[in-house]
Amino acid sequence: MQAHGLSFSVPGTPAAAAAARRRVMSDLRNWSVQFDAQSLQNVELVTSELITNAVQHAGGDSVAVSARLHGEVLLIEVSDSSTELPSACLADLDDEGGRGLFLVAALSVDHGAERTPTGKRCWAEVAVSWVPRTGAPAGGGASAQLACERGMARTA
């Protein structure tokens, strides 16, 4: 199978978080594979949660987003400048937030976070179902193949 990946940075603003989620989903739909609807919904929700958490903690600094397809798993990584690792907490019924990590855990086969020299990286591996798309450009068109491998310890 042809390698599929994307990587980009956005400003650490709420509007940029929404745009980043849309860009990830648009790029995935342009790859030479066709994902099933449930896989796309899971990827969109996990991506949204990871990006939103990064923006909330980035203090306005840029947020890096990447995704890479490995067989039946899509690895989603989001990096920001905060060294504070996320932790799950119990949200009250009327709380607007506090459920994101539970959603990421429920929809991914593995997930974690680690500190980096410039902040932290949060990641999730989402199981996906796909079939080759006929007539599509290999490698995802304008989406750049990621230059670096994951290189992180797993912390769930």
C-alpha positions in Angstrom: 0.0 0.0 0.0 1.1 3.5 -0.7 2.1 5.6 2.3 -0.4 8.1 3.4 0.3 11.0 5.8 -0.2 14.7 6.5 1.5 17.2 8.6 0.8 20.9 9.3 0.8 23.6 12.0 -1.9 26.1 12.9 -2.1 29.0 15.3 -3.3 28.0 18.8 -6.7 29.6 18.5 -10.2 28.1 18.7 -10.9 29.1 15.1 -7.7 27.4 13.9 -8.7 24.3 15.8 -11.9 24.0 13.8 -10.0 24.7 10.6 -7.4 22.0 11.5 -10.1 19.4 12.1 -11.7 20.2 8.7 -8.3 20.1 7.0 -7.5 16.6 8.4 -10.9 15.3 7.3 -10.6 16.8 3.8 -7.1 15.4 3.3 -8.2 11.9 4.4 -11.0 12.1 1.9 -8.5 12.9 -0.9 -6.2 9.9 -0.1 -6.2 7.0 -2.5 -8.2 4.9 0.0 -11.8 5.3 0.9 -12.6 5.1 4.6 -16.0 3.8 5.8 -18.3 6.3 7.4 -17.9 5.0 11.0 -14.1 5.2 10.7 -14.3 8.8 9.5 -16.7 9.7 12.4 -14.3 8.2 14.9 -11.2 9.9 13.4 -13.0 13.3 13.3 -14.1 13.1 16.9 -10.6 12.0 18.2 -8.9 14.6 16.0 -11.2 17.3 17.3 -10.6 16.4 20.9 -6.8 16.2 20.6 -6.6 19.6 18.7 -9.1 21.3 21.0 -7.1 20.2 24.1 -3.9 21.4 22.5 -5.3 24.8 21.7 -6.7 25.2 25.2 -3.2 24.6 26.7 -1.0 26.1 24.0 -1.3 29.7 25.3 -1.8 31.0 21.8 1.4 29.3 20.4 1.1 27.1 17.3 -0.1 23.6 17.3 1.3 20.9 15.1 -1.0 18.2 13.7 -0.1 15.0 11.9 -1.7 11.8 10.8 -0.3 8.7 9.3 -2.0 5.5 8.0 -0.4 2.2 8.9 -2.5 -0.6 7.6 -5.8 -0.6 9.5 -4.7 2.1 12.0 -4.5 5.8 11.7 -2.1 7.5 14.0 -3.1 11.0 14.9 -0.5 13.3 16.7 -1.0 16.8 18.1 1.9 18.8 19.6 1.8 22.0 21.5 4.1 24.2 23.7 2.6 23.2 27.1 4.5 20.6 29.2 1.4 19.8 31.2 0.2 16.3 30.3 -3.5 15.8 30.0 -5.3 13.8 32.7 -8.8 12.5 32.8 -11.3 13.9 35.3 -14.9 13.2 36.1 -17.1 15.9 34.7 -20.4 16.9 36.2 -23.5 16.6 34.0 -23.6 20.3 33.4 -19.9 20.8 32.7 -19.1 21.9 29.2 -15.7 20.1 29.1 -13.9 17.3 30.8 -15.0 14.3 28.7 -12.5 14.5 25.8 -9.9 12.0 27.1 -12.7 9.5 27.8 -13.9 9.9 24.2 -10.3 9.5 22.9 -9.8 6.4 25.0 -13.2 4.9 23.9 -12.6 5.5 20.2 -8.9 4.6 19.9 -7.0 1.3 20.1 -4.2 3.1 22.0 -3.4 6.6 23.0 -1.0 8.6 25.2 1.0 11.7 25.8 4.6 12.6 26.4 6.7 15.6 27.1 9.0 16.8 24.3 11.8 19.3 24.3 9.3 22.0 23.1 6.2 21.0 25.0 4.2 17.8 24.6 2.8 15.4 22.0 -0.6 13.7 22.4 -1.5 10.8 20.1 -4.1 8.3 19.4 -4.3 5.2 17.1 -7.8 4.8 15.6 -8.8 1.6 13.9 -10.1 2.3 10.4 -11.7 0.3 7.7 -10.9 1.3 4.1 -10.8 0.1 0.5 -8.5 1.3 -2.3 -10.0 4.2 -4.2 -9.8 3.7 -8.0 -8.5 6.6 -10.1 -7.3 8.6 -7.1 -3.7 10.0 -6.9 -1.4 7.9 -4.8 0.0 9.3 -1.6 -2.9 11.7 -0.9 -2.3 14.4 -3.5 -1.1 17.6 -1.7 -0.8 15.9 1.7 2.9 15.6 2.5 4.2 12.2 3.7 5.5 12.6 7.3 9.3 12.9 7.5 9.7 11.6 11.0 8.6 8.4 12.7 6.7 8.4 16.0 9.7 7.8 18.3 7.7 8.0 21.6 7.1 5.9 24.6 3.6 4.7 24.9 1.8 6.0 27.9 -1.9 5.2 28.2 
